[in-house]
Amino acid sequence: MKRIGIIGGLSPESTLYYYQEFIRLSRENFESNVYPEMVIYSINFSEFLNSDWETRLKILSSAVKSLERAGAELLAIASNTPHKVLPELEKIAESDFVSIIDAVAERAREIGAERLLLTGTRTTMKEGFYRKELEKSGFEVTIPEEVEEINSIIFEDLVFGNLQRKNRLVEIINKYDADAVILGCTELPIAISEGDVKMNVIDSAREHVRLILRKAIE
């Protein structure tokens, strides 16, 4: 099995969720006590948030190099928004990256979902990199009108594990007609699970971990 390198800390809550999913899926799919070798580079979330994208790319590039020096053979970012600069990171990495957008598309195909509602941070929803990749794969993608409100719930509540506005998230999602909602921020699964809303739920973090594990044993 390849050694996995995870860029985490974006936020710490989502990195914890990733690690729990690695353990859960390993127990479901492997023999007793078999877990992947993993190196997690947890960056300073405050430094990342308060930087421009040029600086953020430098922070992420440094994390890539640190993970590869630690022997990582397969790389992933435990967050959706930084995938905005994934093409640049792939150019400097010696190891392969596993994209969270690829994982989401794979899951959508599995469940036969064609019309997708994309929720996430402001950057993920509005800047187009995520939507365009999915549209290239043949999906119809809707961006909710409540971009700023969802962004606020993520950064003011969920990154701290606060679920006080969960019902409002459910209300927003249920307003739209889609085959599935993409939880396109790795904090959103902390609040929303399958059955909470009227449509299928694609947990980007869970699907990402699933794809990473599969790539690690190929």
C-alpha angles and dihedrals in degrees: 000000000000119000108252123222117201126193101212142163092084079131119342089225092061092045089055089051090051092052091049090050091050089055094044095048092043090055090049096048110027138055119276114298094004111137131160122261105249139181118196121198105196109197126204102271094200092053090050095047094049096049134086119246094262089058092042090055090053090050092050093044090054089051090052092053092046092051093049091049086054090056102262111164098179124038136204139166113228092217138064103220098060088060083084086084099034093114090058092047092050089058094059098038123094091199129063121263123221109218121220089212090058089051092052092048091050092052093047090054091048093056095038095244114158103163111060131188110211117211125175141098122337090260094050093048101040110029097068103227093110097039094047093052090052093045089052086059091054102261127136107229127199122196112207120239090231095074096137094045093050090047089052093050090052098048100033099039119010099047085062094045092252114150100180093118097044092113090054091053090052090050092052094048094047090055091073133073109228140129092237142000118229112219087213096177118067090226094059096076086063086070107023128054136169108289096029091094136036096251136055116285122224107198101203093197095051093046090047092054090047092053093044091054092049092050090047093060098040 
